[in-house]
Amino acid sequence: MSFTKKIDEWMKEVEDRPESAITIVRLVVRRLRELSEHNEELLSENIALQTGTRVEEYQKRIAHLEYQLDMLKRRFGLDEAALTNSPTQAEGEASILNILVYNALGQIFRTELDSDVKEVGSISGGVGTDLEPPRILAVPSNENLLLLFTSGRVEKFLVTDIPAMPLGSAWAWNQAALPHEPRAGEQLACIIPFSRLPLADFLLQTSRRGYAKKTLTNISESILNNRFIGKGTSQKSDQPFDLTLCRKNDIAAFVTYEGKVTAFDVESLTYTTEERIKLSATDYVIGSFILPADSSLLCVTQTGKVIHREGRSIETAKTSNTRGQVLIPPSRLEQGVRFMGAATVKDSDQVLILDAGGRINIHDVSTMTGSGSISADGLVLSMGRISSEGRVTASPLGKRSVPS
């Protein structure tokens, strides 16, 4: 009903029932105020369109949507016909599994993996840094990647932007690529696969001290344009640890250096940084990931001991006031046993292990859980997961110095 007809009705109501005049006047004033505010919005919109600012904003949105579409097309090898439900699908870009090894200084090795290889390569001279041990990520060659720095800065690049190193050979850090060098006072926190951004609801940030924060992916345009997502921490001594794409119904989990694990519902998180597990002064997060219902948890100690738990045995914490479930008994903690790696796995998956000798080897999950341990040249430093389903994930792991 138009406002004019409404006025006619109200005036008739006043004539029939004079005592309702005050109420009618209030309704008219309220409606006039609403129309005035709407008129001001339209006026501002017209001014923005005339000056070009609104057009520029729309152009940025369109460019971001095209970027997300290009990521999906590249990742899944789809042409326009396939995207419109045509039975014709392009062969797409050949996707080869790639192993990335990177450190906190932003140096990255890449090698293309053969299906039956077990020895990926080695870093000559060992890990070669007094910072965190290098981390491992397995991704397809057609994946888009996002780097998160400890300052909260983010940068994007392609897997193929990194020159490939010979498989099975010895690599030196002076040969590593440096696509985005850390700025003064910051380090590289993690690298994540990013092509599934359009299919995700949230960006989940986690910190070393067990804090978490979710951000809606619908503001990813601003994040990528500004190259900044924030640190996602609440304490000066804390630092960013991981960044994960997730959905509303996902369950996320933390595993800590001293053998604690906790899970929580992503939907229950607020949009501000909040503590999800209470840690001792010497403990910190070494694994952060989404916990699918049909997966299990695999953890590796520094001596190669394997701890395996069914995913359904991990309790979902209802509040943030939790110290987590214990996976390393107190007696073993007293003997110095600590976790250096953790990941969600299936029996058909494989695991990448980096040891103190700089060697990177592949182990079958079924063999690891069957024997209860793995052989390594010295201590285990880091691990990553190779998914048998083609969905590649990894957990940035291991840390020599504990945040104070």
N, C-alpha and C positions, 0 to 999 in steps of 0.2 A: 504494500500500500504506500502511495506517495505521501510526502510530508504535508502537502496541501490538503489532501483528503483527511489526513489525521487531524489537522487544525479544524476543519469543518466539523468533524465528529466531536472534538473536544469543546468547541463553542456551543454546539447543541447540548452537550452534557452540562455546561455551565447554565444555559438557559433553563433546562429542566430541573437541575439540582444546584442552585446557587452556592450551597455549602461546600461543593466540590471545587470551587474556583481556585482556591489556594493550591490544591493538589495539581490541578490542570496547569496552572502557571509554572509550577516546579517542573512538570514534565516537558513543557514547551522550552523552558530555559535549558534544561539538560540536553534536549535534542538539538537546540540551536548551538550549544557549546560543542557537541559532537560534530555537527556539520561544519562549524568554523574550524575545528582542528583538522578535519578531513580536507577542507579547502586549502589550509596552509600546507598540508602534505603534498597535495596536488601542485600547488604553486612552487614548492621547493623542487618537486620532481621535474616540472617544466623548466625551471631555471637550470637544474643540473643537466637536462638534455640540451638546452640551448648553449651552455658553456662547454659541453663535451665531456664533463666529468662522469656522467652516468654512462655515456657511450663507452668511455674508456674502461669503466668498471665491468660492463657487459662483455667487452672484448676480452678482458682478463679472464672472466668466468668461462667464456667459450674456449679460450686457449687452454685453460686447465682441464676442461672436459675432454678436449681433443688429445691432450697429453695422456690422460688416464686411458682413453680408448686406444691410443697407440701402444701403451704399455701392455694392455690385454692382448691386442692383436699380435704384438711381437712375442709375448710369452707363450701364447697358445697357437701361434702360426695360423691365424685366421685371416681370410680375405673378406672383402665387403659382402660377397655372396653368402659366406658362412655366417656372418653377423646378422643377415636378414633371413635366417632359417632356410637358406637354400641347401639342397643336398650336395651341392658342389662345395668342396673345401680345398683351399690351396694346400699344397704340401707344406708351405711355411718354411721358416728358417730352421735348418737342422739344429737340433738341440743336443749338445754334448755336455756330459757332466763335468763340471770344473771344480777344482779344489782351490780355495783361497786361504793363504796363511798370512796373517797380518799382525802388526804389533801396535803398541800405544803411540809410537812415533809416526804412524800413518803409512809405514812401508808395507807393501803388499806383494806377495808372490801369487802367481796363477799357473796352474798346470791342467791340461786336459786329461781326463781319466779314461783308461781302457776298462772294459767291463770285468776282466778277470784279474786285474792287477791287485797286489796286496801291499806292495812297497811304493808309496807315492813319491818319496824323495827324502832329502835330508838337508838341514841347514848347517853349513860348514861352520865349525867353531862353536857349535851349540846354539842356544837361543839368542845370544849376542846382545842382550840388554839387561840392565838392572831394574827395569820397570816390570810390568806384568809380563808373564810368559806370552808368547804369540798365541793367537786364537785361530781356530779353524772353521771354515764355512764351506759347505758343499752346495753348489748352485748350478742350474743349467746355463748354457752359454747365452741364451736369449733372455736372461733375467735383468731387470733393473734393480739397482742397489742404492741404499741410502746410508750414508755415514753419519753417526751421531758422535759429537765431540763433548768433552766433559763441561764445556762452557754452555751447552745447550744448542750450539750451532749445528746445522745439518747441511749436507751436500749430497747431490745425487750424481750417479754415473752408471755406465754400462759395464757388464762383466768383460766384454771384449775390448774395453778401453785399456785394460791391463795386458801388457805383453805376456805371452805364454812362455813358461820355463820348461825345459826338457823333463819329461816324466822319468822318475827314478834316479835323477842325478843329484849332485850336491849343489846347493844354492848358497850364495853369499849375499849378505844384506845390502852390499853396495850395488847389487844387481836388481834390487827390488824397485818396483814402481812407487811413485809418490804422487798420486793424482790430486790430492788435496792436503797440503802440508798443514799440520796443526799450528795455530797461532800461538803467540807468547802466552804462557800460563795455562794452556789447554793440552789435552791428550785425546787420542782417538778412543772412544768408549766402546763402540761396537759398529758392525756393518750388518744390515738386514736386507733380505729379499723384499722388494717393494712393489712388484707388479700387481699383486692382489689388492692394492689400495682401493679400487672401485668396489670391491666385493666385501670390504671390511666396514664395521661400524665404528670401531675405536682404534686409536693408537694408545697402547699400554706402555707406560714408562715405569721402569723399576730401578731402584738404587741399591748400592752396596749394603746399606744399613736396613734394608727390608721395607722401604717406603714404595708406594705405588701411586700412580696417577693416570687416569684415562682422559683422552681428548677425542672429541668427535671428529671423524674423518671429513665431515663436510666443511671444516675450516682448514683442510690440508692445503688449499690454494694459498691462503695467507702464510702458512708455515713454509711452504716451498718458495714462495716469492720473497719472503723475508729471510729465508735460510736460517730459521730459528724456531725451536719448539720449547725451549726452556730446559733447565737442569732437572726438574722433577725431584728436587731434594728439599729438605727442611732444615738440615743441620750443616754448618760450615765444614765439618769434618767429613761429611758424606759426599758421594760423587755418583753421577749417572752410571748405570751398569748395562741396561738392556732396553730395547725398544721393540715392540711386537705388534703386529696387526692382529686384531681379534674381532669376534662377533659377540652379539648381546648375550647369547646363552653359553658362552665359553666359561670354562673353569681354568684359572691360572694357578700356578704353583711356584714356590720358592724352595730351593735346597741350599743349605748353608755349609760353610767350611767345616764346622764342628758337628755335622751330621743331623741337622734338624730339617724337617720338611713341613710345609703348610700349604693348603690350597684355599682358594677363595673364589666366589662368584664375581665375574667381571661386572655384571649388571649392578651388583651391590656397591661398587666403588662410587665415590663422589668425583667431581671434576677438579678437586683440589688434592694436593699431595697428602697422603695419609699413611700412617704406620700400619703394616699388615702382619708383622711378626716382631716380637721383642727379643733382642739379641744381647748376649753378653758383650763386654768390651772387646773381647778377642775374636768374636765371631763376625761373619759377614756372608752375604749371598754369593754363591758361586754358580748357581743355575737358576734361570727364570724362563718359564715357557708355558704354553697352553697345554692342558692335560686332557686329551680326548678320552671318552668313556671306554673305548676299546684298546687303550694302550697300557703300557706298564712303565714303571720308573726304573732306570738303570743308573747307578752311581759307581764311580771308580775312585779308589783311594790312591794316595801317592805311591804306594807299593804295588799297585795293580790288582788289589782285591776288588771283586765285583759284588755289589749289593743290588739285588733285584726285588722289586715289590710290584704287585698288581696295582693298577691305577685305582681300582675301587677300594683298596685298603687305605688310601690317603684320605683322611678326614677333611671335609670342607669346613673351614672355620666360619662361625657365624658372626664373630666380633673380631676386632683387631687386637684384643687383649689375649694373645696366644703366644706361647713359646714353641709351638710346633711339636710334631711327633718325633721321637728319638729313633734315629737309624744307626747311630754309632753308640754302643753301650758305654757307660762311664769308665769301665775298666779299660776299654780299648782307647778311649780318649786320653787316659792317663799314660798310656804307652805311646802316645804321639800320633795315633791314626787320625787322618783328616781326609775329607773329600776334595778331589781336584777336578772332578767332572760329574755332570748329571744331565740326563736327557730323557725325554719320553720316547719309547721305542716299541716296535713290534718284533716278533721273532724273526721275520724275514728281512729286517733292516740290517745295516752295517754301521760300525762305529769307527771313526778316525781317532787315532791316539798319537799325540806328540809327546815324546819322552825327553829326558834331560840331555840325551846325546844328540838331540836335534832331529831324530828320525821320526818320520810320519808313516804309520802303517795302518792298514785296514783290517778290522776284525769282524767276524760275523756275530751278531747278537746271540744267536742260538748256541754258538760255541762258547761265548763268554759266560752266559748264564749256566751252561752245563758244567763247565769246569770251575766256575766261581772265581777265576782270576785270569790275568793276561800276563804275558811276558813282555818286559820293556827293558831298554838299555838305561838303567838308572831309574830315577823317579818319573812318574807320570806327571806331566805339566798341564795338558789341555786335551779336550776331546770334542768331537763334533759328530753329528748324526747324518748318515746317508739314508734317506727314506726309500724303501722298496716300491712305494706307490708313486714316486716321481715328485712328491711334495717334499722339498728339501728344507730341513731346518737345522739349526746348530745352536749350541749354547756357548757363549763366551765364558771361559772358565779359568780358574786358577789365578791366584794372586800371591805374590811373595810378601808384600808389605800390607799390613792390616791398617785400615783407616783408623786414626786415633779418635 
